[in-house]
Amino acid sequence: MAKSNYLFTSESVSEGHPDKVCDRISDAVVDAFLTADPQARVACETLTTTNRIVLAGEVRGPAPLVNADGSVDKARIEEIARDCVKDIGYEQDGFHWKTADVAVHLHAQSADIAQGVDEGSGVDTDEGAGDQGIMFGFACRETDVLMPAPIYFSHEILRSMADARHSGADVGLGPDSKSQVTLRYENGKPVTATSVVVSTQHNADLTRDDVAAIVMPHIQHVLPDGWMPPEDEIYINPTGKFVIGGPDGDCGLTGRKIIVDTYGGAAPHGGGAFSGKDPTKVDRSAAYVARYLAKNVVASGVADKCTIQLAYAIGISKPLSVYVDTHGADRVDEEKLSNVLQELVDLRPKGIRTHLKLNRPIYARTAAYGHFGRLPDGDGGFSWEKTDIADAIKKAF
């Protein structure tokens, strides 16, 4: 039986964290290809270290990103990478958007993979999944956006700090930061924070007390009234100094923050990263639709918590399994719920992309502060956060 009284912790990292810089660049490449051709294929990995950016992977798309001979326009990809670093705010000696060395090693997508994914080819003549794998979606009633509270508050603290840094309201903080929030649960529900950790890059002339004075209002603003932990359980820059940050201080790679990207450890994760992948890759699109389904189940009121698992095989269109867990809710027959969800949404890769309208340049914005628990954008971004089938689910029960 699940515990009802416990402490649970989740962490987040900012857009300037080395791994998130890589996610941002990889997703910006995805957006560039989808802008040129909504059917483009991209699998782009990025590495960053001291004043160096390396991109590698497989792509298929049109001019101007791909030359007539099939080679990638490296100058355009380099420009995309530099623009990302500039927007994040890196202009330090060890990592600068203008002076960093950028190496582009993107090449044409494997024909073997393409034939398994393309509609009308391969064993399954429908468009097949881009790889095998399992993907999870989750939703719960701990926050208004139906996300686990620890990861949600961890994201919001850093996003608040980033907004203030970009606007100029907070001077002296750098792009690289991390947060960690521990909540106390009673009877299975979060009731207060017991500790908060924030480590943030800062200018050399700021003391630890200076940094704490800047950061504390963001913690107070994000946590609900009465949820602040004791003063001695708030740890701001506990090492005392954080001047060298970003890729100059630590190597970054695309896809290393998958738990930060999803549910902060409060729910299962299939293992596949999202960033740098076009939506034919079920690592991304099926994880999005699984969240969409779980969120709509909870929004419908038939369950207070929902976990969904989907499984796929490369080149095969239909999901191999659809698992639904409502965590003991006695209001719903889970087998019937699984059938209802599959009637409402076509869970083949093309069906997912069509339903959520994923073949659009909407991915760079997902690279920091979580892929889930965000508000849907007017241009179609975060479409998987809509609750537009909740009424249909409710009517079915």
Disulfide bonds with the S-S distance in Angstrom:
none
